Amino acid sequence: MRKRKRRSNGLRDGGRAAAGASTKGGVSLGNSPESILDIVSEATRQVPERDWARLPTDLSKNVDHYLYGTKKKER
């Protein structure tokens, strides 16, 4: 009887280290009680005020225009 070779999912540890892993931005992926809103809030606090001031005032309305170049919506 032949032994079947186990398939690899491409991860060195088989995906078992996710609980203690972190991403490039330094955001922990561990067993944190933080909500996604807490994580986003912390990330936005790290953006300097001068960078927030550079955003267009109609960004939320015309996000497709700024990302993809579609026609701007009227105000």
RAMO-V469668 format. One record per residue. SS is DSSP state (H for helix, E for strand, L for the rest). NEAR is the number of other ideal C-beta (glycine too) atoms within 8 Angstrom. Layout:
ss,near
SS,NEAR
SS,NEAR
This chain:
ss,near
L,2
L,3
L,4
L,4
L,4
L,4
L,4
L,6
L,6
L,3
L,8
L,3
L,6
L,7
L,7
H,5
H,8
H,7
H,7
H,5
L,8
E,7
L,7
L,3
L,5
L,6
L,8
E,6
L,8
L,8
L,3
L,5
L,2
L,6
L,5
H,6
H,6
H,8
H,10
H,8
H,8
H,8
H,10
H,7
H,6
L,5
L,7
L,5
H,5
H,6
H,8
H,8
H,6
L,5
L,7
L,6
L,4
L,9
L,9
L,5
L,7
L,11
H,8
H,7
H,11
H,7
H,6
H,5
L,4
L,6
L,4
L,7
L,8
L,3
L,4
